[in-house]
């Protein structure tokens, strides 16, 4: 069965921002911590926040101490004043786009206009908007209600940001017929527009559409409604348990979209479940092959094989004939570190990738044992390569362990908030890239391989940059889970946009070094060939930024593919030179 995931599925900017604000407070240990009403309309997210000590309250009577987060929908100004005077500290997570609508309403009603808000009057966003209208606003749901509006001389129309486009247009038409002078502000959010347009675009291309999101989420309900209007068989589910497996099994192509308040981990769980449903047209062999490829990806064999390929290419770049011993060393080291660190990720996998979490639970013993065997093999291999290599490898393994354990005694943590190296913002990406660089380029130097220092530097920069881009891009894919468990990765510290900018800079720097290396005599012309890998990494960044691909198993395979491309280029170079 083919599954098509909508590019717009999942958190919109406003919801993501609200989640980041509340989780940042959670990770700082802020207590007591409240949200004014549920932060977003999603029961699973509300339950998660509750387990983190975040209480959703609908009144502030009796509260004078603590922090309250105002949700993305915003609140009326009168409510805000009451909270301020109560002594509670406010963290405002009102979506900037909602704040924009509030500003339109406030300024126009001050000028004597009356506001007509197209939306659900009981929705928190509309209730908040009404509060900015100085008593001069009405909320209507449909074009039929326009006839019931009183006569008004000056009026303007705005929309609840998640309104259905069609309904808003119908209301606007009815308003224009009755009030030709009315000012119209189309305040439907871009995120809503594109999400709804994508659902319409699914028509004719999928046999059915699964819409994931809270049953009480207005924007999810509208996606369901739009999908049904286009005639696509539509299934609204909150969790994977509610999937109509029988009906889906009869379909060849299934679309999946999700409301703006649906977290990634729920979308991924649904995707995994749908992909697990055996379509009537699939062969047993086809499913077996897919299963094997998945297992290799999940178990980190693919990333370890990528390290092998990268080491092979780096050997040629640093001016020596590639063998398979050092690449094998890289394979075992990377496999062991990735597998064993997965068990120390504080449960982030459960949110970032439920399939990985399930896989690691199921094969825990085998994976731990294979990780330990890999470390022993890497140590044995490095011993064979010389004492210098052995001690360096042992040191790297030790660092891998020290990286995750608390080093700062509890009594002095107020002086230095990062008790472990991994708590230092951005340390994960940097240490991973450095470790790969050391294993792939510096260990052969210690192993008395004849390598020029400049050639080694060129190879180190190439390996470091490629690994840095891979690691940070994966951190972007896993931002939600890392934020939930409080891991300070690069995208969490810098934000997604700045991280992508930084990665583009890293790609450009790597490209410049690859061009400069042969020109300066540091490396041979093979460096020019490796520019293809840099180009491919840059394309991955662009594909993510422009949403050509969604973060999923295929994208991950594509990113890992850069390393295999390097290895393949190395092999071709070896064969023909
Ligand atoms: S749908 Fe748009 S307006 Fe509403 S919270 Fe999301 S980004 Fe903000």
Boltz pocket constraint, residues with backbone or C-beta under 6 A from the ligand:
constraints:
  - pocket:
      binder: B
      contacts: [[A, 12], [A, 13], [A, 14], [A, 15], [A, 72], [A, 73], [A, 95], [A, 96], [A, 97], [A, 98], [A, 161], [A, 162], [A, 189], [A, 190], [A, 191], [A, 192], [A, 260]]
      max_distance: 6.0
